[in-house]
Structures are given as structure tokens and as C-alpha cells.
Amino acid sequence: MPSNPVFKVVFYNRNQIYEVYARAIYQSEMYGFIEVEEFVFGEHTQLLVDPAEEKLKNEFAGVKRSYIPMHSVVRIDEVEKEGSVKVSEVKAGDKIAQFPFPTPAPAPNKD
């Protein structure tokens, strides 16, 4: 196991799928959330700039820790090195667009 692991976190947020990389992930003390810290963005040594990565870099600029609801998390993987971050739009027909949310139990029948 590497001494400084990197995690790929894929989660759903406002009809978009975010794929980000972070060095620390914890179960939050706030019930139903995970904590994501130390976001990792690729270093640009080339002239080519990825607009999706720049958008996410700006969105998470100054963020020390992010709390993500567990029901929004699609997947968390420990990877050997970070890749490119992505933001994908969810179309109306995509199956991930409808997450199952808890519903109250039906009232018992009074017979």
C-alpha cells in the first residue's frame, strides 16, 4: 500500500457526475456524509489546459474539506495515481438520474 494514497471519488451533484481525486476520505461525524480532503488536481506542464479540470479547480479553490452525502456517492476507488478530473451531464434518460430516497412506511390498515 502506498504511503500517500490517492482516491478517486465519483459522486452526483445537481444533474452532474463529478469525478475528483483526493488524498483523504473519512466517514463524517455528521450522519450520512463522507468527508473529502486534500483535493488533487493535475499539474499542467504543457500548454494544453483541460476546461473541465479548470472548472473544478476553481469550484474547489479554497475548500479545506468537502462533505458529500452518502446517497450521492457512486463509487470510491483507491488508485495508484491521479487522473484527469471530469464533470459529466446526466441526461433525462440516464438511470443514475433517479436515486432512491427513503420513504416513510405506510400506515397499517385498521380492519
C-alpha positions in Angstrom: 0.0 0.0 0.0 1.4 3.4 -0.9 2.4 5.7 1.9 0.3 8.6 0.4 -2.8 7.0 -1.2 -4.9 8.8 -3.8 -8.7 8.2 -4.0 -11.0 8.7 -7.0 -14.4 9.8 -5.8 -17.3 9.8 -8.2 -20.5 11.5 -7.0 -23.7 13.0 -8.2 -24.4 16.8 -7.8 -27.1 18.9 -9.5 -27.6 16.7 -12.5 -23.9 16.2 -13.0 -21.5 13.4 -12.2 -18.2 14.7 -10.7 -15.1 12.6 -10.8 -12.4 14.1 -8.5 -9.2 12.9 -6.8 -8.3 13.4 -3.1 -5.7 12.2 -0.6 -8.0 11.8 2.4 -11.5 10.4 2.8 -13.3 9.8 6.1 -16.7 8.9 7.4 -18.1 12.2 8.8 -19.4 12.7 12.3 -22.4 14.2 10.6 -24.7 11.3 10.0 -25.0 10.4 6.3 -21.9 12.3 5.0 -18.4 11.5 4.0 -15.5 14.0 4.3 -13.2 14.5 1.3 -9.9 16.4 2.0 -6.8 17.4 0.1 -8.2 17.5 -3.5 -5.6 16.6 -6.1 -5.5 18.3 -9.5 -3.0 17.5 -12.3 -0.1 19.8 -12.7 0.0 21.5 -16.1 3.4 21.4 -17.6 2.0 21.6 -21.1 0.2 24.5 -22.9 -2.9 22.4 -23.2 -5.5 23.2 -20.5 -8.5 21.0 -19.7 -11.6 23.2 -19.2 -13.3 20.6 -17.0 -10.3 20.5 -14.7 -10.1 24.2 -14.6 -13.8 24.5 -13.7 -13.4 22.0 -10.8 -10.2 23.6 -9.7 -12.0 26.9 -9.4 -15.0 25.4 -7.8 -12.9 23.7 -5.1 -10.4 26.6 -4.7 -10.1 27.4 -1.0 -12.1 24.4 0.1 -10.4 22.7 3.0 -12.9 19.8 3.4 -16.0 18.9 1.5 -18.9 17.0 2.9 -20.7 14.8 0.4 -24.0 13.0 1.2 -23.5 9.2 1.1 -26.5 8.7 -1.1 -24.8 10.9 -3.8 -21.6 8.8 -3.9 -21.5 6.5 -6.9 -18.0 5.0 -6.2 -14.8 5.5 -4.3 -11.6 3.8 -5.6 -8.0 3.8 -4.3 -5.8 4.4 -7.3 -2.1 4.4 -7.9 -2.0 8.0 -9.3 -4.5 10.7 -10.1 -6.1 11.0 -13.5 -7.9 13.8 -15.1 -11.0 15.1 -13.3 -14.3 15.1 -15.1 -17.8 16.6 -14.9 -20.4 14.8 -17.0 -24.0 16.0 -17.5 -26.7 13.4 -16.6 -29.4 13.2 -19.3 -33.0 12.6 -18.6 -33.0 9.0 -19.8 -29.9 8.0 -17.8 -30.6 5.6 -15.0 -28.5 7.4 -12.4 -30.7 10.5 -12.7 -33.2 9.0 -10.1 -31.7 8.0 -6.8 -33.9 6.0 -4.4 -34.7 8.2 -1.4 -36.1 6.8 1.8 -39.9 7.0 2.0 -42.0 6.7 5.2 -43.5 3.4 5.9 -47.2 3.1 5.0 -49.7 3.4 7.9 -51.1 0.0 9.0 -54.6 -0.9 7.8 -57.2 -0.6 10.5 -59.6 -3.5 10.0 
